[in-house]
Amino acid sequence: MKSLVITLGAAALLSACASQPRYAYVKEGASSHATQSALAKCEYQIKVQQTPIGEQPGLKKLCMEGEGYRYKRVG
């Protein structure tokens, strides 16, 4: 019984450590809908230009920063 409690405690501790930090684009005063709209706009512009996959994350970040958003850790 004692080993079961230790095993469950260790599993709970490890699962808490394994959770990844969450990041998102944030802008003061912007609603969730406005953020999703800006992100969709940037992604559309990148796809229309047929940008290579390796360049897309950097361009998305630049586009969102141009819209006034910052990529920050949340939660």
PyMOL Python script that loads the backbone (N, CA, C, O; Angstrom):
from pymol import cmd

cmd.read_pdbstr("""\
ATOM      1  N   MET A   1       0.825  -1.193   0.000  1.00  0.00           N
ATOM      2  CA  MET A   1       0.000   0.000   0.000  1.00  0.00           C
ATOM      3  C   MET A   1       0.867   1.253   0.000  1.00  0.00           C
ATOM      4  O   MET A   1       0.591   2.222  -0.709  1.00  0.00           O
ATOM      5  N   LYS A   2       1.929   1.211   0.819  1.00  0.00           N
ATOM      6  CA  LYS A   2       2.809   2.372   0.905  1.00  0.00           C
ATOM      7  C   LYS A   2       3.502   2.630  -0.433  1.00  0.00           C
ATOM      8  O   LYS A   2       3.685   3.781  -0.831  1.00  0.00           O
ATOM      9  N   SER A   3       3.885   1.556  -1.124  1.00  0.00           N
ATOM     10  CA  SER A   3       4.555   1.730  -2.421  1.00  0.00           C
ATOM     11  C   SER A   3       3.597   2.308  -3.463  1.00  0.00           C
ATOM     12  O   SER A   3       4.022   3.046  -4.352  1.00  0.00           O
ATOM     13  N   LEU A   4       2.312   1.976  -3.359  1.00  0.00           N
ATOM     14  CA  LEU A   4       1.313   2.526  -4.272  1.00  0.00           C
ATOM     15  C   LEU A   4       1.193   4.033  -4.074  1.00  0.00           C
ATOM     16  O   LEU A   4       1.129   4.781  -5.050  1.00  0.00           O
ATOM     17  N   VAL A   5       1.162   4.480  -2.838  1.00  0.00           N
ATOM     18  CA  VAL A   5       1.067   5.908  -2.534  1.00  0.00           C
ATOM     19  C   VAL A   5       2.301   6.641  -3.056  1.00  0.00           C
ATOM     20  O   VAL A   5       2.185   7.727  -3.623  1.00  0.00           O
ATOM     21  N   ILE A   6       3.468   6.058  -2.867  1.00  0.00           N
ATOM     22  CA  ILE A   6       4.713   6.672  -3.346  1.00  0.00           C
ATOM     23  C   ILE A   6       4.712   6.738  -4.871  1.00  0.00           C
ATOM     24  O   ILE A   6       5.113   7.747  -5.451  1.00  0.00           O
ATOM     25  N   THR A   7       4.265   5.667  -5.519  1.00  0.00           N
ATOM     26  CA  THR A   7       4.215   5.633  -6.976  1.00  0.00           C
ATOM     27  C   THR A   7       3.260   6.688  -7.515  1.00  0.00           C
ATOM     28  O   THR A   7       3.593   7.406  -8.458  1.00  0.00           O
ATOM     29  N   LEU A   8       2.075   6.784  -6.921  1.00  0.00           N
ATOM     30  CA  LEU A   8       1.104   7.785  -7.365  1.00  0.00           C
ATOM     31  C   LEU A   8       1.615   9.201  -7.117  1.00  0.00           C
ATOM     32  O   LEU A   8       1.416  10.087  -7.948  1.00  0.00           O
ATOM     33  N   GLY A   9       2.261   9.413  -5.999  1.00  0.00           N
ATOM     34  CA  GLY A   9       2.830  10.731  -5.702  1.00  0.00           C
ATOM     35  C   GLY A   9       3.919  11.112  -6.690  1.00  0.00           C
ATOM     36  O   GLY A   9       3.983  12.254  -7.144  1.00  0.00           O
ATOM     37  N   ALA A  10       4.772  10.155  -7.022  1.00  0.00           N
ATOM     38  CA  ALA A  10       5.839  10.410  -7.995  1.00  0.00           C
ATOM     39  C   ALA A  10       5.260  10.697  -9.373  1.00  0.00           C
ATOM     40  O   ALA A  10       5.752  11.572 -10.086  1.00  0.00           O
ATOM     41  N   ALA A  11       4.215   9.965  -9.751  1.00  0.00           N
ATOM     42  CA  ALA A  11       3.577  10.187 -11.049  1.00  0.00           C
ATOM     43  C   ALA A  11       2.956  11.578 -11.121  1.00  0.00           C
ATOM     44  O   ALA A  11       3.062  12.257 -12.143  1.00  0.00           O
ATOM     45  N   ALA A  12       2.312  11.998 -10.044  1.00  0.00           N
ATOM     46  CA  ALA A  12       1.714  13.334 -10.017  1.00  0.00           C
ATOM     47  C   ALA A  12       2.784  14.414 -10.103  1.00  0.00           C
ATOM     48  O   ALA A  12       2.611  15.408 -10.807  1.00  0.00           O
ATOM     49  N   LEU A  13       3.867  14.225  -9.401  1.00  0.00           N
ATOM     50  CA  LEU A  13       4.961  15.194  -9.419  1.00  0.00           C
ATOM     51  C   LEU A  13       5.589  15.285 -10.804  1.00  0.00           C
ATOM     52  O   LEU A  13       5.859  16.382 -11.291  1.00  0.00           O
ATOM     53  N   LEU A  14       5.821  14.151 -11.437  1.00  0.00           N
ATOM     54  CA  LEU A  14       6.425  14.146 -12.766  1.00  0.00           C
ATOM     55  C   LEU A  14       5.503  14.742 -13.819  1.00  0.00           C
ATOM     56  O   LEU A  14       5.969  15.424 -14.731  1.00  0.00           O
ATOM     57  N   SER A  15       4.214  14.496 -13.708  1.00  0.00           N
ATOM     58  CA  SER A  15       3.291  15.052 -14.696  1.00  0.00           C
ATOM     59  C   SER A  15       3.209  16.568 -14.572  1.00  0.00           C
ATOM     60  O   SER A  15       3.026  17.255 -15.578  1.00  0.00           O
ATOM     61  N   ALA A  16       3.339  17.096 -13.381  1.00  0.00           N
ATOM     62  CA  ALA A  16       3.332  18.548 -13.195  1.00  0.00           C
ATOM     63  C   ALA A  16       4.580  19.168 -13.799  1.00  0.00           C
ATOM     64  O   ALA A  16       4.513  20.263 -14.358  1.00  0.00           O
ATOM     65  N   CYS A  17       5.701  18.499 -13.699  1.00  0.00           N
ATOM     66  CA  CYS A  17       6.957  19.007 -14.259  1.00  0.00           C
ATOM     67  C   CYS A  17       6.983  18.893 -15.774  1.00  0.00           C
ATOM     68  O   CYS A  17       7.680  19.660 -16.439  1.00  0.00           O
ATOM     69  N   ALA A  18       6.245  17.963 -16.318  1.00  0.00           N
ATOM     70  CA  ALA A  18       6.287  17.704 -17.750  1.00  0.00           C
ATOM     71  C   ALA A  18       5.442  18.677 -18.559  1.00  0.00           C
ATOM     72  O   ALA A  18       5.604  18.752 -19.777  1.00  0.00           O
ATOM     73  N   SER A  19       4.553  19.417 -17.929  1.00  0.00           N
ATOM     74  CA  SER A  19       3.693  20.311 -18.690  1.00  0.00           C
ATOM     75  C   SER A  19       4.508  21.461 -19.270  1.00  0.00           C
ATOM     76  O   SER A  19       5.303  22.096 -18.578  1.00  0.00           O
ATOM     77  N   GLN A  20       4.293  21.707 -20.541  1.00  0.00           N
ATOM     78  CA  GLN A  20       5.023  22.744 -21.258  1.00  0.00           C
ATOM     79  C   GLN A  20       4.404  24.114 -20.980  1.00  0.00           C
ATOM     80  O   GLN A  20       3.188  24.220 -20.817  1.00  0.00           O
ATOM     81  N   PRO A  21       5.224  25.160 -20.924  1.00  0.00           N
ATOM     82  CA  PRO A  21       4.655  26.496 -20.787  1.00  0.00           C
ATOM     83  C   PRO A  21       3.876  26.850 -22.056  1.00  0.00           C
ATOM     84  O   PRO A  21       4.230  26.414 -23.151  1.00  0.00           O
ATOM     85  N   ARG A  22       2.831  27.631 -21.902  1.00  0.00           N
ATOM     86  CA  ARG A  22       1.969  27.996 -23.021  1.00  0.00           C
ATOM     87  C   ARG A  22       2.292  29.417 -23.461  1.00  0.00           C
ATOM     88  O   ARG A  22       2.448  30.311 -22.629  1.00  0.00           O
ATOM     89  N   TYR A  23       2.390  29.619 -24.759  1.00  0.00           N
ATOM     90  CA  TYR A  23       2.667  30.932 -25.323  1.00  0.00           C
ATOM     91  C   TYR A  23       1.527  31.326 -26.253  1.00  0.00           C
ATOM     92  O   TYR A  23       0.885  30.470 -26.862  1.00  0.00           O
ATOM     93  N   ALA A  24       1.281  32.627 -26.355  1.00  0.00           N
ATOM     94  CA  ALA A  24       0.231  33.118 -27.239  1.00  0.00           C
ATOM     95  C   ALA A  24       0.534  34.556 -27.631  1.00  0.00           C
ATOM     96  O   ALA A  24       1.314  35.247 -26.976  1.00  0.00           O
ATOM     97  N   TYR A  25      -0.095  34.986 -28.708  1.00  0.00           N
ATOM     98  CA  TYR A  25       0.009  36.384 -29.109  1.00  0.00           C
ATOM     99  C   TYR A  25      -0.948  37.192 -28.250  1.00  0.00           C
ATOM    100  O   TYR A  25      -2.127  36.857 -28.140  1.00  0.00           O
ATOM    101  N   VAL A  26      -0.444  38.251 -27.645  1.00  0.00           N
ATOM    102  CA  VAL A  26      -1.270  39.088 -26.775  1.00  0.00           C
ATOM    103  C   VAL A  26      -1.133  40.551 -27.183  1.00  0.00           C
ATOM    104  O   VAL A  26      -0.089  40.996 -27.659  1.00  0.00           O
ATOM    105  N   LYS A  27      -2.218  41.274 -26.980  1.00  0.00           N
ATOM    106  CA  LYS A  27      -2.256  42.708 -27.244  1.00  0.00           C
ATOM    107  C   LYS A  27      -3.242  43.301 -26.251  1.00  0.00           C
ATOM    108  O   LYS A  27      -4.376  42.837 -26.133  1.00  0.00           O
ATOM    109  N   GLU A  28      -2.810  44.311 -25.553  1.00  0.00           N
ATOM    110  CA  GLU A  28      -3.667  44.918 -24.541  1.00  0.00           C
ATOM    111  C   GLU A  28      -4.944  45.446 -25.186  1.00  0.00           C
ATOM    112  O   GLU A  28      -4.902  46.193 -26.163  1.00  0.00           O
ATOM    113  N   GLY A  29      -6.069  45.045 -24.624  1.00  0.00           N
ATOM    114  CA  GLY A  29      -7.365  45.496 -25.104  1.00  0.00           C
ATOM    115  C   GLY A  29      -7.931  44.691 -26.263  1.00  0.00           C
ATOM    116  O   GLY A  29      -9.065  44.934 -26.676  1.00  0.00           O
ATOM    117  N   ALA A  30      -7.179  43.746 -26.794  1.00  0.00           N
ATOM    118  CA  ALA A  30      -7.657  42.952 -27.929  1.00  0.00           C
ATOM    119  C   ALA A  30      -8.470  41.762 -27.434  1.00  0.00           C
ATOM    120  O   ALA A  30      -8.079  41.074 -26.491  1.00  0.00           O
ATOM    121  N   SER A  31      -9.598  41.533 -28.082  1.00  0.00           N
ATOM    122  CA  SER A  31     -10.427  40.380 -27.735  1.00  0.00           C
ATOM    123  C   SER A  31      -9.842  39.121 -28.365  1.00  0.00           C
ATOM    124  O   SER A  31      -8.965  39.188 -29.226  1.00  0.00           O
ATOM    125  N   SER A  32     -10.335  37.996 -27.926  1.00  0.00           N
ATOM    126  CA  SER A  32      -9.906  36.714 -28.491  1.00  0.00           C
ATOM    127  C   SER A  32     -10.241  36.657 -29.980  1.00  0.00           C
ATOM    128  O   SER A  32      -9.466  36.141 -30.785  1.00  0.00           O
ATOM    129  N   HIS A  33     -11.399  37.192 -30.328  1.00  0.00           N
ATOM    130  CA  HIS A  33     -11.819  37.205 -31.733  1.00  0.00           C
ATOM    131  C   HIS A  33     -10.878  38.064 -32.576  1.00  0.00           C
ATOM    132  O   HIS A  33     -10.506  37.668 -33.681  1.00  0.00           O
ATOM    133  N   ALA A  34     -10.492  39.226 -32.070  1.00  0.00           N
ATOM    134  CA  ALA A  34      -9.581  40.115 -32.798  1.00  0.00           C
ATOM    135  C   ALA A  34      -8.215  39.454 -32.985  1.00  0.00           C
ATOM    136  O   ALA A  34      -7.597  39.581 -34.042  1.00  0.00           O
ATOM    137  N   THR A  35      -7.752  38.752 -31.957  1.00  0.00           N
ATOM    138  CA  THR A  35      -6.465  38.063 -32.047  1.00  0.00           C
ATOM    139  C   THR A  35      -6.522  36.959 -33.096  1.00  0.00           C
ATOM    140  O   THR A  35      -5.611  36.835 -33.914  1.00  0.00           O
ATOM    141  N   GLN A  36      -7.584  36.156 -33.080  1.00  0.00           N
ATOM    142  CA  GLN A  36      -7.728  35.079 -34.059  1.00  0.00           C
ATOM    143  C   GLN A  36      -7.852  35.636 -35.473  1.00  0.00           C
ATOM    144  O   GLN A  36      -7.331  35.048 -36.421  1.00  0.00           O
ATOM    145  N   SER A  37      -8.535  36.758 -35.616  1.00  0.00           N
ATOM    146  CA  SER A  37      -8.691  37.390 -36.920  1.00  0.00           C
ATOM    147  C   SER A  37      -7.346  37.881 -37.456  1.00  0.00           C
ATOM    148  O   SER A  37      -7.035  37.680 -38.630  1.00  0.00           O
ATOM    149  N   ALA A  38      -6.553  38.520 -36.604  1.00  0.00           N
ATOM    150  CA  ALA A  38      -5.230  39.009 -37.010  1.00  0.00           C
ATOM    151  C   ALA A  38      -4.320  37.841 -37.379  1.00  0.00           C
ATOM    152  O   ALA A  38      -3.578  37.916 -38.358  1.00  0.00           O
ATOM    153  N   LEU A  39      -4.376  36.771 -36.605  1.00  0.00           N
ATOM    154  CA  LEU A  39      -3.559  35.592 -36.875  1.00  0.00           C
ATOM    155  C   LEU A  39      -3.954  34.949 -38.205  1.00  0.00           C
ATOM    156  O   LEU A  39      -3.091  34.553 -38.988  1.00  0.00           O
ATOM    157  N   ALA A  40      -5.255  34.848 -38.456  1.00  0.00           N
ATOM    158  CA  ALA A  40      -5.735  34.272 -39.717  1.00  0.00           C
ATOM    159  C   ALA A  40      -5.306  35.134 -40.901  1.00  0.00           C
ATOM    160  O   ALA A  40      -4.933  34.612 -41.952  1.00  0.00           O
ATOM    161  N   LYS A  41      -5.360  36.442 -40.731  1.00  0.00           N
ATOM    162  CA  LYS A  41      -4.940  37.366 -41.786  1.00  0.00           C
ATOM    163  C   LYS A  41      -3.460  37.168 -42.116  1.00  0.00           C
ATOM    164  O   LYS A  41      -3.083  37.096 -43.286  1.00  0.00           O
ATOM    165  N   CYS A  42      -2.633  37.081 -41.090  1.00  0.00           N
ATOM    166  CA  CYS A  42      -1.197  36.886 -41.296  1.00  0.00           C
ATOM    167  C   CYS A  42      -0.910  35.539 -41.955  1.00  0.00           C
ATOM    168  O   CYS A  42      -0.101  35.458 -42.879  1.00  0.00           O
ATOM    169  N   GLU A  43      -1.566  34.493 -41.484  1.00  0.00           N
ATOM    170  CA  GLU A  43      -1.352  33.165 -42.061  1.00  0.00           C
ATOM    171  C   GLU A  43      -1.795  33.119 -43.521  1.00  0.00           C
ATOM    172  O   GLU A  43      -1.150  32.480 -44.352  1.00  0.00           O
ATOM    173  N   TYR A  44      -2.892  33.796 -43.827  1.00  0.00           N
ATOM    174  CA  TYR A  44      -3.378  33.849 -45.210  1.00  0.00           C
ATOM    175  C   TYR A  44      -2.361  34.545 -46.112  1.00  0.00           C
ATOM    176  O   TYR A  44      -2.048  34.058 -47.198  1.00  0.00           O
ATOM    177  N   GLN A  45      -1.850  35.686 -45.653  1.00  0.00           N
ATOM    178  CA  GLN A  45      -0.871  36.428 -46.451  1.00  0.00           C
ATOM    179  C   GLN A  45       0.375  35.587 -46.715  1.00  0.00           C
ATOM    180  O   GLN A  45       0.933  35.626 -47.812  1.00  0.00           O
ATOM    181  N   ILE A  46       0.804  34.838 -45.723  1.00  0.00           N
ATOM    182  CA  ILE A  46       1.991  33.990 -45.873  1.00  0.00           C
ATOM    183  C   ILE A  46       1.726  32.874 -46.887  1.00  0.00           C
ATOM    184  O   ILE A  46       2.585  32.576 -47.717  1.00  0.00           O
ATOM    185  N   LYS A  47       0.551  32.260 -46.824  1.00  0.00           N
ATOM    186  CA  LYS A  47       0.231  31.161 -47.740  1.00  0.00           C
ATOM    187  C   LYS A  47       0.028  31.651 -49.170  1.00  0.00           C
ATOM    188  O   LYS A  47       0.413  30.966 -50.117  1.00  0.00           O
ATOM    189  N   VAL A  48      -0.571  32.823 -49.336  1.00  0.00           N
ATOM    190  CA  VAL A  48      -0.792  33.374 -50.669  1.00  0.00           C
ATOM    191  C   VAL A  48       0.543  33.612 -51.374  1.00  0.00           C
ATOM    192  O   VAL A  48       0.653  33.432 -52.587  1.00  0.00           O
ATOM    193  N   GLN A  49       1.543  34.013 -50.616  1.00  0.00           N
ATOM    194  CA  GLN A  49       2.866  34.272 -51.182  1.00  0.00           C
ATOM    195  C   GLN A  49       3.670  32.993 -51.410  1.00  0.00           C
ATOM    196  O   GLN A  49       4.793  33.048 -51.912  1.00  0.00           O
ATOM    197  N   GLN A  50       3.106  31.850 -51.047  1.00  0.00           N
ATOM    198  CA  GLN A  50       3.761  30.543 -51.179  1.00  0.00           C
ATOM    199  C   GLN A  50       5.148  30.556 -50.532  1.00  0.00           C
ATOM    200  O   GLN A  50       6.142  30.141 -51.128  1.00  0.00           O
ATOM    201  N   THR A  51       5.177  31.040 -49.312  1.00  0.00           N
ATOM    202  CA  THR A  51       6.414  31.139 -48.543  1.00  0.00           C
ATOM    203  C   THR A  51       6.897  29.748 -48.145  1.00  0.00           C
ATOM    204  O   THR A  51       6.090  28.918 -47.727  1.00  0.00           O
ATOM    205  N   PRO A  52       8.196  29.475 -48.265  1.00  0.00           N
ATOM    206  CA  PRO A  52       8.727  28.180 -47.816  1.00  0.00           C
ATOM    207  C   PRO A  52       8.420  27.932 -46.336  1.00  0.00           C
ATOM    208  O   PRO A  52       8.397  28.866 -45.534  1.00  0.00           O
ATOM    209  N   ILE A  53       8.189  26.683 -45.992  1.00  0.00           N
ATOM    210  CA  ILE A  53       7.809  26.289 -44.632  1.00  0.00           C
ATOM    211  C   ILE A  53       8.775  26.828 -43.589  1.00  0.00           C
ATOM    212  O   ILE A  53       8.341  27.295 -42.536  1.00  0.00           O
ATOM    213  N   GLY A  54      10.054  26.773 -43.854  1.00  0.00           N
ATOM    214  CA  GLY A  54      11.051  27.201 -42.876  1.00  0.00           C
ATOM    215  C   GLY A  54      11.002  28.680 -42.549  1.00  0.00           C
ATOM    216  O   GLY A  54      11.466  29.092 -41.486  1.00  0.00           O
ATOM    217  N   GLU A  55      10.449  29.485 -43.445  1.00  0.00           N
ATOM    218  CA  GLU A  55      10.378  30.931 -43.227  1.00  0.00           C
ATOM    219  C   GLU A  55       9.058  31.377 -42.602  1.00  0.00           C
ATOM    220  O   GLU A  55       8.955  32.505 -42.120  1.00  0.00           O
ATOM    221  N   GLN A  56       8.057  30.514 -42.605  1.00  0.00           N
ATOM    222  CA  GLN A  56       6.722  30.908 -42.169  1.00  0.00           C
ATOM    223  C   GLN A  56       6.633  31.358 -40.713  1.00  0.00           C
ATOM    224  O   GLN A  56       5.994  32.376 -40.447  1.00  0.00           O
ATOM    225  N   PRO A  57       7.243  30.647 -39.751  1.00  0.00           N
ATOM    226  CA  PRO A  57       7.116  31.107 -38.358  1.00  0.00           C
ATOM    227  C   PRO A  57       7.673  32.517 -38.134  1.00  0.00           C
ATOM    228  O   PRO A  57       7.068  33.318 -37.421  1.00  0.00           O
ATOM    229  N   GLY A  58       8.807  32.814 -38.731  1.00  0.00           N
ATOM    230  CA  GLY A  58       9.396  34.140 -38.569  1.00  0.00           C
ATOM    231  C   GLY A  58       8.540  35.229 -39.190  1.00  0.00           C
ATOM    232  O   GLY A  58       8.385  36.309 -38.622  1.00  0.00           O
ATOM    233  N   LEU A  59       7.983  34.937 -40.365  1.00  0.00           N
ATOM    234  CA  LEU A  59       7.119  35.916 -41.016  1.00  0.00           C
ATOM    235  C   LEU A  59       5.817  36.122 -40.251  1.00  0.00           C
ATOM    236  O   LEU A  59       5.299  37.236 -40.179  1.00  0.00           O
ATOM    237  N   LYS A  60       5.294  35.036 -39.681  1.00  0.00           N
ATOM    238  CA  LYS A  60       4.067  35.164 -38.883  1.00  0.00           C
ATOM    239  C   LYS A  60       4.326  36.049 -37.671  1.00  0.00           C
ATOM    240  O   LYS A  60       3.498  36.893 -37.327  1.00  0.00           O
ATOM    241  N   LYS A  61       5.466  35.860 -37.026  1.00  0.00           N
ATOM    242  CA  LYS A  61       5.823  36.678 -35.868  1.00  0.00           C
ATOM    243  C   LYS A  61       5.947  38.145 -36.272  1.00  0.00           C
ATOM    244  O   LYS A  61       5.431  39.024 -35.581  1.00  0.00           O
ATOM    245  N   LEU A  62       6.623  38.413 -37.378  1.00  0.00           N
ATOM    246  CA  LEU A  62       6.769  39.792 -37.849  1.00  0.00           C
ATOM    247  C   LEU A  62       5.423  40.418 -38.201  1.00  0.00           C
ATOM    248  O   LEU A  62       5.171  41.581 -37.888  1.00  0.00           O
ATOM    249  N   CYS A  63       4.572  39.648 -38.847  1.00  0.00           N
ATOM    250  CA  CYS A  63       3.247  40.143 -39.219  1.00  0.00           C
ATOM    251  C   CYS A  63       2.422  40.480 -37.980  1.00  0.00           C
ATOM    252  O   CYS A  63       1.797  41.539 -37.916  1.00  0.00           O
ATOM    253  N   MET A  64       2.421  39.581 -37.000  1.00  0.00           N
ATOM    254  CA  MET A  64       1.649  39.825 -35.778  1.00  0.00           C
ATOM    255  C   MET A  64       2.217  41.008 -34.994  1.00  0.00           C
ATOM    256  O   MET A  64       1.459  41.783 -34.411  1.00  0.00           O
ATOM    257  N   GLU A  65       3.536  41.152 -34.974  1.00  0.00           N
ATOM    258  CA  GLU A  65       4.127  42.315 -34.315  1.00  0.00           C
ATOM    259  C   GLU A  65       3.722  43.594 -35.034  1.00  0.00           C
ATOM    260  O   GLU A  65       3.520  44.628 -34.397  1.00  0.00           O
ATOM    261  N   GLY A  66       3.605  43.529 -36.348  1.00  0.00           N
ATOM    262  CA  GLY A  66       3.132  44.672 -37.122  1.00  0.00           C
ATOM    263  C   GLY A  66       1.696  45.039 -36.790  1.00  0.00           C
ATOM    264  O   GLY A  66       1.299  46.196 -36.923  1.00  0.00           O
ATOM    265  N   GLU A  67       0.920  44.056 -36.358  1.00  0.00           N
ATOM    266  CA  GLU A  67      -0.468  44.293 -35.948  1.00  0.00           C
ATOM    267  C   GLU A  67      -0.559  44.749 -34.489  1.00  0.00           C
ATOM    268  O   GLU A  67      -1.644  45.050 -33.992  1.00  0.00           O
ATOM    269  N   GLY A  68       0.586  44.796 -33.811  1.00  0.00           N
ATOM    270  CA  GLY A  68       0.612  45.260 -32.423  1.00  0.00           C
ATOM    271  C   GLY A  68       0.617  44.162 -31.375  1.00  0.00           C
ATOM    272  O   GLY A  68       0.464  44.450 -30.188  1.00  0.00           O
ATOM    273  N   TYR A  69       0.788  42.913 -31.780  1.00  0.00           N
ATOM    274  CA  TYR A  69       0.779  41.780 -30.846  1.00  0.00           C
ATOM    275  C   TYR A  69       2.200  41.398 -30.459  1.00  0.00           C
ATOM    276  O   TYR A  69       3.152  41.655 -31.195  1.00  0.00           O
ATOM    277  N   ARG A  70       2.323  40.783 -29.298  1.00  0.00           N
ATOM    278  CA  ARG A  70       3.600  40.250 -28.830  1.00  0.00           C
ATOM    279  C   ARG A  70       3.385  38.789 -28.455  1.00  0.00           C
ATOM    280  O   ARG A  70       2.335  38.425 -27.925  1.00  0.00           O
ATOM    281  N   TYR A  71       4.385  37.953 -28.733  1.00  0.00           N
ATOM    282  CA  TYR A  71       4.321  36.527 -28.410  1.00  0.00           C
ATOM    283  C   TYR A  71       4.874  36.350 -27.008  1.00  0.00           C
ATOM    284  O   TYR A  71       6.078  36.485 -26.789  1.00  0.00           O
ATOM    285  N   LYS A  72       3.990  36.045 -26.049  1.00  0.00           N
ATOM    286  CA  LYS A  72       4.384  35.973 -24.647  1.00  0.00           C
ATOM    287  C   LYS A  72       3.898  34.685 -24.003  1.00  0.00           C
ATOM    288  O   LYS A  72       2.968  34.030 -24.472  1.00  0.00           O
ATOM    289  N   ARG A  73       4.567  34.354 -22.909  1.00  0.00           N
ATOM    290  CA  ARG A  73       4.147  33.210 -22.097  1.00  0.00           C
ATOM    291  C   ARG A  73       2.883  33.597 -21.334  1.00  0.00           C
ATOM    292  O   ARG A  73       2.816  34.655 -20.708  1.00  0.00           O
ATOM    293  N   VAL A  74       1.899  32.733 -21.400  1.00  0.00           N
ATOM    294  CA  VAL A  74       0.639  32.962 -20.685  1.00  0.00           C
ATOM    295  C   VAL A  74       0.345  31.759 -19.806  1.00  0.00           C
ATOM    296  O   VAL A  74       0.702  30.629 -20.139  1.00  0.00           O
ATOM    297  N   GLY A  75      -0.303  32.011 -18.692  1.00  0.00           N
ATOM    298  CA  GLY A  75      -0.713  30.932 -17.810  1.00  0.00           C
ATOM    299  C   GLY A  75       0.320  30.229 -17.084  1.00  0.00           C
ATOM    300  O   GLY A  75       0.022  29.308 -16.325  1.00  0.00           O
TER     301      GLY A  75
END
""", "prot")
cmd.dss("prot")
cmd.show_as("cartoon", "prot")
cmd.util.cbc("prot")
cmd.orient("prot")
